Amino acid sequence: MDDTRVLLKSNSEKPSREGIVKLLREAIYSGQLPPGIRLIESELAEKMQVGRTPLREAIRQLQAEGLIKVVPNKGATVVTYSSNDIKEIYRICAALEGMAASLAVENLGQSELDKIKTTEAKMETKELQANRRKWFLTNRELHSVYLRCCYAPRLTKLIKQQINQVDRYWYILVSIPGMMEQAISQHKEIIQAFDKRDPDLVRQMVEYHIFSVGLLLVGHLESLYPAVF
């Protein structure tokens, strides 16, 4: 696919620059704008009913987030990652989040630990699992509880930068058979490590969890898009 034959709809007649960023980001995350697609500015502006200037600003922001690549004289395309790229990103995420989780051990109070446990329990319910987006956001909230307790803002910023690069695959990830069950099982192991107040074990469990999810995603992407991955 080499053009933007997708329909980008807005709830407002003329979205703001932030609204344009949100629409484009969601289109990339959902697969409406798949990896490698060329973003033709004139077509996007017409379909989204927006001006070229705010559209360019939105594209620049998404370029800074690592979602769009702009090549002089060629235009913008949605960034394509290889299997090795995704593995590398998840390997970095695993190392950084494992470090953050180990730092959080001494700061994690009972209320935060209870929050992690209740959030994990929600993720086991069929009701939540039926709504993939809510399940994904709940999963993100579980991780954010201990990330907030590491008190290392530069570290958490680095983690967010890496996560942003693979967030586009969230819908595919939670659609993989067995993924939710795997994540829940590994979350329980992480919780047990936090209960033991063992920073080394916490780091080990978090690193294993993050990277194994990455490997699961890569394997699924390779089966779905063999020509790309």
Summary of the structure (lengths in Angstrom):
residues: 229
radius of gyration: 19.1
end to end distance: 15.4
largest distance: 57.5
contacts: 691
relative contact order: 0.13
helix: 69%
strand: 4%
